């Protein structure tokens, strides 16, 4: 590894303390990658401790070769029984799901499974801060939609999708940058200020 | 499925709303199974929402057979970067790790990885309720050891293990039964009452 003197060398690379060269810009990163990088930023700066849960996998067969690690040779993806992300921020229990849509005019509720909605409802009932992060690919905008609003919409309209206007008017825009790529904690602060 | 009239049929089976016949008693269940069953009990009775995180697995190769589910054909277990369990209870962020030991006189600290300790410390700093559940197989006793006490021990003694006496005197015993198999929330209440 080359240790460049201060003020010299490939700055863009070195300014990112988290990752390899291919990750130094948020361009080309998936929505999930951006959230994970943002969580790493929050963790390193002691802002919040939020992690993505591992993908649940049903292991069927495992080989145990001599002198090497156990090798899984047959396994299948399972549906998650909860949301993908949870953790703690300012002493609050945080729980959220991330969803991305190519749709321009609405967010399709089929994107959310019943067990995810139930889990979000359970956490909300117990006093958790629960929300959706919805990424609209068409205009590259990410919204934080508090569970209360999602629940309100489901209770009153029971439609197959939430219109973009409802989200635009009621949800909180997450500003985007490099560190963190998606500053959803800033949007969360705006929401919490209103409580 | 047979629907027995009320008051008849195999009661033991029917009284357990959670699981198949093989699970109706906690005998023979692993420590992890007992914690998972307890979490299910807490969830169904709206006491707490606490889940075990899936085991992290690094997927290397996946087959996509026609007309059937994606089949993972090469994958490896990874080390967890956090604790195994987290969730919410009485509006509090809960985070814990479960450890079992055959040792009679002490709890070996080698059972805890550095990244787990760091994660527990991070969560504690942010206001979370963090603890260890330690199962001593020798006397089938389960203790809830609050992170503050674990930290105290690490700071002051830096030993390879925590003596059983220290745990017996300072930690909280979890009562055991059938529903839930290990009532760690009751032990947690005792701890929280002292705060």
Interface residues (C-beta under 8 A of the other chain):
Chain A: X43 X46 X48 X49 X51 X53 X54 X55 X56 X57 X59 X69 X70 X71 X72 X73 X74 X75 X76 X77 X80 X81 X82 X86 X87 X88 X89 X90 X91 X92 X93 X94 X95 X119 X122 X123 X125 X126 X127 X128
Chain B: X43 X46 X48 X49 X51 X53 X54 X55 X56 X57 X59 X69 X70 X71 X72 X73 X74 X75 X76 X77 X80 X81 X82 X86 X87 X88 X89 X90 X91 X92 X93 X94 X95 X119 X122 X123 X125 X126 X127 X128
